[in-house]
Amino acid sequence: MEARILQLLKEDLFGSVELLEGPGGRVVRRIACGGRVPLSGWLARRLLARERRALRALEGQRGVPRLIEERALARLPDHRGRIPRPSEVLLRTWLEGEPLHRATVLPRDFFDLLDALVVEVHGRGVCHNDLHKEPNVIVLEDGRPALIDFQLASVHRRADRRMRVRCGEDLRHLEKHRRRYTRAGRGPAGESRGLGHGRRRGALAAAWRRLGKPLYNFVTRRLLGTRDGEERRPSSGPWPRWSEPLGPRS
């Protein structure tokens, strides 16, 4: 089978993300070419390197993509006809499913399973650092959770204070999703507390929310006319229906 581009999934000031069809099936290709903004290419490659390092540390972990090394797919002309440079490309497996904000059905223990997955990722020394975005949480075809987009992920050699803080932030964001999906009769009653319950926003996260994020939004949305792709299920719904719990994998 000849490799081809099936869909442009995302394009922003850092580059593009494409869904490819190759001999082995569907593959996601991130191209960190940057854009017209000075230093955007350099920053995009730094983020790509972070994702590559995190996925290497998570090799064999269920619920996360797997890195792929395939020269033919890496060199396939992009949607604009440009052949990417090897240093700009990351290939990973495609996870069949829907992002959390588009899922129509969730098992009753979905957020428990999601907590458990993130704890396993932390056990590999990896913090995701971008779990406030619903599109980064995938509901697989069997209803189990998965994680994507490790561009901001950090890999830690030891469980020091910095890692503990970042682990806490990951779990706190999951708790926010859990509360939003289960409160006010939207989900299973009495199941709104997870591992992130009671965790307060860290000092760095609070500073980012108060100072950094408004500046970031101003630059990206007002000056550059772009958005960061942070989709979210509307507060008005529709909200997913709940199916029987799946339980942990045997």
Summary of the structure (lengths in Angstrom):
residues: 250
radius of gyration: 18.5
end to end distance: 36.2
largest distance: 53.1
contacts: 714
relative contact order: 0.14
helix: 36%
strand: 20%
